[in-house]
Amino acid sequence: MQLALMDRFGAEQAVVFWGGRSSNESVAEAARQHPGRFIAFASISPERRAYRPAWAGGDGAALLAELDALLATGHYRGIGEINAVHFESAGFAETDYALSGPVMEGIMALARRHRVPVMLHVESTRMAELSTLLAQFPDVPVIWAHGGYTPLILARRMLAQHPNLYYELSARTWPRHPRSPEFTLLRDGREVWPEWLALIESQPERFLIGTDASHRDAASEQMKFASVQNFLAQLSPAAQAQVGRANLLRLLGPASALR
């Protein structure tokens, strides 16, 4: 399904990470089978039943060793998605873990050592902790999943304060969001709010696009791809090139790093 949609909507490459019925290994295998199309990230996210005790207990030595070993293979170009703070949603139990604990700080240290970005899901309720983490690891690029669903004023503030933060826009382009109507950046289901366009156009090097693919059904995935194309079409050509492709590839480094 993913490959067919990529072909249909002109998406050359996609970062992929494991979902409810997959694993880090299966994601890496998919990337090996489709070189140049799929880019694998490795995740030890706490929504995984096997990983949750280590997060809850604050003793993540074994978990971090597993992530270190995965990154050492060279099959993964980033870490994530890490759902450290995620509100409850359909089929997803709430996660709420400290960003100052040994697990999250260990993840960031591994990202620094392996020179890869971290895709992190942190709700806007924990921005102070996120700011502390970003300041502690200023050389680690952090892709903020859905931008924490922040309103415009908080997006602007976080981007100004943290040069290593990249605001990811997946699910923000959908005509309607099932969790909360204000999560979309669209004022009428199609047109992006002018104020959001102005912010993105003013610093297009700080934004990334995505679909938030879940592959629950074909109609939903088609909507996600179409919403991305609708959003990108409203950007200037220069911003469109950066947000739609160039920023992510720059964060991932040269393709030759993938083995």
C-alpha positions as CSV (number, residue, x, y, z in Angstrom):
1,M,0.0,0.0,0.0
2,Q,2.7,2.4,1.0
3,L,4.7,1.9,-2.2
4,A,1.6,2.3,-4.4
5,L,0.6,5.5,-2.7
6,M,4.2,6.9,-3.0
7,D,4.1,6.1,-6.7
8,R,0.7,7.7,-7.2
9,F,1.4,10.9,-5.3
10,G,5.0,11.3,-6.4
11,A,6.8,10.7,-3.1
12,E,10.3,9.4,-3.9
13,Q,11.3,8.3,-0.4
14,A,9.8,7.8,3.0
15,V,11.1,7.4,6.5
16,V,9.5,4.3,8.1
17,F,9.4,3.0,11.6
18,W,7.6,0.1,13.2
19,G,3.9,0.1,13.9
20,G,1.5,-2.2,15.8
21,R,2.3,-5.3,13.8
22,S,5.9,-4.9,12.9
23,S,9.4,-4.6,14.5
24,N,12.7,-2.8,14.1
25,E,14.0,-5.8,12.1
26,S,11.1,-5.9,9.7
27,V,11.4,-2.2,9.0
28,A,15.1,-2.6,8.2
29,E,14.3,-5.5,6.0
30,A,11.7,-3.4,4.1
31,A,14.4,-0.8,3.6
32,R,16.8,-3.4,2.3
33,Q,14.2,-4.7,-0.1
34,H,13.4,-1.2,-1.4
35,P,16.7,0.7,-1.4
36,G,16.2,4.4,-2.2
37,R,12.5,4.2,-1.3
38,F,12.3,3.4,2.4
39,I,14.6,4.9,5.1
40,A,14.5,3.0,8.4
41,F,14.5,4.5,11.9
42,A,15.0,2.4,15.0
43,S,12.7,2.8,18.0
44,I,12.5,1.7,21.6
45,S,9.3,3.7,22.2
46,P,7.4,3.0,25.5
47,E,4.1,2.1,23.9
48,R,5.7,-1.2,23.2
49,R,4.7,-3.6,25.9
50,A,8.2,-5.1,26.1
51,Y,9.8,-1.7,26.5
52,R,7.4,0.0,28.9
53,P,8.8,-1.6,32.2
54,A,12.2,-0.1,31.5
55,W,10.7,3.4,31.0
56,A,8.5,3.1,34.0
57,G,11.3,1.8,36.2
58,G,13.8,4.3,35.0
59,D,16.4,1.6,34.4
60,G,17.0,1.5,30.7
61,A,20.5,0.1,30.4
62,A,19.4,-3.0,28.5
63,L,17.0,-1.0,26.4
64,L,19.7,1.5,25.4
65,A,22.1,-1.3,24.7
66,E,19.6,-2.7,22.3
67,L,19.2,0.6,20.5
68,D,23.0,1.0,20.4
69,A,23.3,-2.4,18.7
70,L,20.6,-1.5,16.2
71,L,22.3,1.8,15.2
72,A,25.7,0.1,15.0
73,T,24.4,-2.1,12.2
74,G,24.2,0.9,9.9
75,H,20.7,-0.1,8.8
76,Y,19.0,2.8,10.5
77,R,19.3,6.5,9.7
78,G,17.6,7.8,12.7
79,I,15.9,7.1,16.0
80,G,12.1,7.2,16.4
81,E,9.4,7.7,16.7
82,I,9.8,7.9,20.5
83,N,6.4,8.5,22.1
84,A,7.7,9.7,25.4
85,V,4.6,11.9,26.1
86,H,1.5,10.9,24.0
87,F,-2.1,11.5,24.9
88,E,-4.4,8.4,24.7
89,S,-5.9,7.8,21.3
90,A,-7.7,5.0,19.4
91,G,-5.6,1.8,19.9
92,F,-2.9,3.7,21.7
93,A,-2.5,3.8,25.5
94,E,-1.3,7.1,27.0
95,T,2.5,7.4,27.7
96,D,3.8,10.1,30.1
97,Y,7.5,9.7,30.9
98,A,10.1,12.1,32.1
99,L,12.3,13.7,29.5
100,S,15.0,14.2,32.1
101,G,15.4,10.5,33.0
102,P,18.2,8.1,32.1
103,V,16.2,6.5,29.2
104,M,15.5,9.7,27.3
105,E,18.9,11.2,28.0
106,G,20.5,7.9,27.0
107,I,18.6,8.0,23.7
108,M,19.9,11.5,23.0
109,A,23.5,10.5,23.9
110,L,23.3,7.6,21.4
111,A,22.0,9.9,18.8
112,R,24.9,12.2,19.4
113,R,27.4,9.3,19.2
114,H,25.9,7.8,16.0
115,R,25.2,11.2,14.5
116,V,21.5,10.6,13.8
117,P,18.4,12.6,14.4
118,V,15.7,11.7,17.0
119,M,12.0,11.9,16.1
120,L,10.3,12.6,19.4
121,H,6.6,12.8,20.3
122,V,6.1,15.2,23.2
123,E,2.8,16.9,23.8
124,S,2.7,20.6,24.3
125,T,2.0,20.1,28.0
126,R,5.6,19.2,28.6
127,M,7.4,21.9,26.7
128,A,9.5,23.1,29.6
129,E,11.1,19.6,29.9
130,L,11.5,19.4,26.1
131,S,13.3,22.8,26.2
132,T,15.7,21.5,28.9
133,L,16.4,18.4,26.9
134,L,17.1,20.4,23.7
135,A,19.4,22.7,25.5
136,Q,21.3,19.8,27.1
137,F,21.9,18.2,23.7
138,P,22.2,21.2,21.3
139,D,24.1,19.2,18.7
140,V,21.4,16.5,18.4
141,P,18.7,17.3,15.7
142,V,15.3,16.6,17.2
143,I,12.3,16.2,14.9
144,W,9.3,17.2,16.9
145,A,6.5,14.9,15.8
146,H,3.4,16.9,14.8
147,G,5.2,19.9,16.4
148,G,3.6,18.9,19.6
149,Y,0.3,20.1,18.1
150,T,1.2,23.5,19.4
151,P,-0.6,26.7,18.5
152,L,1.3,29.2,16.3
153,I,2.7,31.3,19.1
154,L,4.3,28.3,20.8
155,A,5.7,27.0,17.6
156,R,7.4,30.3,16.9
157,R,8.8,30.5,20.4
158,M,10.2,26.9,20.4
159,L,11.8,27.4,17.0
160,A,13.4,30.7,18.1
161,Q,14.8,29.2,21.3
162,H,16.2,25.9,20.0
163,P,18.2,25.8,16.7
164,N,18.3,22.0,16.9
165,L,14.5,21.6,16.8
166,Y,12.7,20.7,13.6
167,Y,9.0,21.1,13.4
168,E,7.3,18.1,11.8
169,L,3.9,18.6,10.2
170,S,2.4,15.1,9.8
171,A,-1.3,14.9,10.7
172,R,-1.4,18.8,10.8
173,T,-2.3,18.8,7.1
174,W,-5.4,16.6,7.4
175,P,-8.7,18.2,6.7
176,R,-10.0,17.0,10.1
177,H,-8.1,15.5,13.0
178,P,-9.8,12.8,15.0
179,R,-8.2,13.8,18.3
180,S,-9.0,17.5,18.3
181,P,-10.2,19.9,15.6
182,E,-7.6,22.6,16.3
183,F,-4.8,20.2,15.5
184,T,-5.1,20.9,11.8
185,L,-3.4,23.9,10.2
186,L,-6.2,24.4,7.8
187,R,-8.9,27.0,8.4
188,D,-11.6,25.4,6.3
189,G,-10.4,21.9,5.6
190,R,-8.3,23.0,2.7
191,E,-6.6,26.4,3.0
192,V,-3.7,26.8,5.4
193,W,-4.0,29.7,7.8
194,P,-2.1,32.7,6.4
195,E,-0.2,33.1,9.7
196,W,1.1,29.5,9.6
197,L,2.1,30.0,5.9
198,A,4.0,33.1,6.9
199,L,5.9,31.4,9.7
200,I,6.9,28.4,7.5
201,E,7.9,30.7,4.6
202,S,10.0,32.8,7.0
203,Q,12.2,29.8,8.0
204,P,11.4,26.9,5.7
205,E,14.6,25.1,6.7
206,R,13.0,24.2,10.1
207,F,9.9,22.3,8.9
208,L,9.4,18.8,7.7
209,I,6.3,17.1,6.2
210,G,4.9,13.6,6.6
211,T,1.8,11.5,6.4
212,D,1.6,9.8,9.8
213,A,0.8,6.6,8.0
214,S,-0.8,3.8,9.9
215,H,-2.1,1.7,7.1
216,R,-5.4,0.9,8.8
217,D,-7.3,1.3,5.5
218,A,-6.6,2.5,2.0
219,A,-9.1,5.4,2.1
220,S,-7.4,6.9,5.2
221,E,-3.9,6.6,3.7
222,Q,-5.0,8.2,0.5
223,M,-6.4,11.1,2.4
224,K,-3.1,11.6,4.2
225,F,-1.1,11.7,1.0
226,A,-3.5,14.0,-0.7
227,S,-3.5,16.4,2.3
228,V,0.3,16.6,2.1
229,Q,0.1,17.5,-1.6
230,N,-2.5,20.1,-0.9
231,F,-0.4,21.6,1.8
232,L,2.8,21.7,-0.2
233,A,1.0,23.3,-3.2
234,Q,0.3,26.3,-1.0
235,L,4.0,27.0,-0.4
236,S,6.4,28.9,-2.6
237,P,8.5,26.6,-4.8
238,A,11.6,27.2,-2.7
239,A,9.9,26.4,0.6
240,Q,8.1,23.5,-1.0
241,A,11.5,21.9,-2.0
242,Q,12.9,22.3,1.5
243,V,9.9,21.3,3.6
244,G,8.9,18.4,1.2
245,R,12.3,16.9,0.8
246,A,15.6,18.7,1.3
247,N,15.4,19.3,5.0
248,L,15.0,15.7,5.9
249,L,17.7,14.5,3.6
250,R,20.1,17.0,5.1
251,L,19.3,15.7,8.6
252,L,19.9,12.1,7.5
253,G,23.3,12.8,6.0
254,P,24.8,11.2,2.9
255,A,23.0,8.2,1.5
256,S,26.4,6.3,1.5
257,A,26.1,6.1,5.3
258,L,23.4,3.4,4.9
259,R,24.8,-0.1,4.7
